């Protein structure tokens, strides 16, 4: 893979991020609601003089294009502004929340790909069998059920009826001063329900996609040749067929990463997970423009990075693409 390809993809990503910053700013400014009213309400009053003073203090009384130019200039310098509500730098707020979100999203992504591909491969082995029918039904149900409903049902089942997992948060308060390995186990214990809730809809998609892709690959000549040479069924499925069947799965995984981040907002709200989704939810309610735009900026950056990594993975998996610039 040439360095010029990586530089070009990085350049496209930076241009895309600039467009996202401008678009997010304009869309949020065009949305109804006045943050000055919300800030004044928190202070206990909302006289016209107070509103004008707040707008002047936060630069909300300037023309929109002037505000946009100032904001873009600050972002290019690494300054995401000051939160209207939390009175802290937006970069600090996001730094405190981005870790839990990345942990949740990556865990859900790995869980959905691993379980989905495994179910798809097993189902493709006997396309007319009971497992294949189960995967098809499970994929349909998993894709149709709203993620927040799944989270609520899991809370009722595994936190209320059968209290196996914690119902909210990322850590138990009483274990925050415990040894690191005890805290790690506690975080993983809290992570199970939100990660599975976020993963289940994409798990169903990967299962169905990998089943269809495996069925197509298993009908190829080289698979029949491998079997004729005496290769075991396990070797045929996971060594010969899966690598070629994984190409569309890699593509979908990169495209679905953005959906995982947006789905994390609902999941973090349901499970009170202390990530960027919860921060975005609180900021939207309070018309905290800088924090909302900061969250959107980092979420967009994560999606762009995921797409670049997907392109690299695709070229690694398909030798035909490695020599192309």
Beta strands, then each sheet from edge to edge (+ up, - down):
end
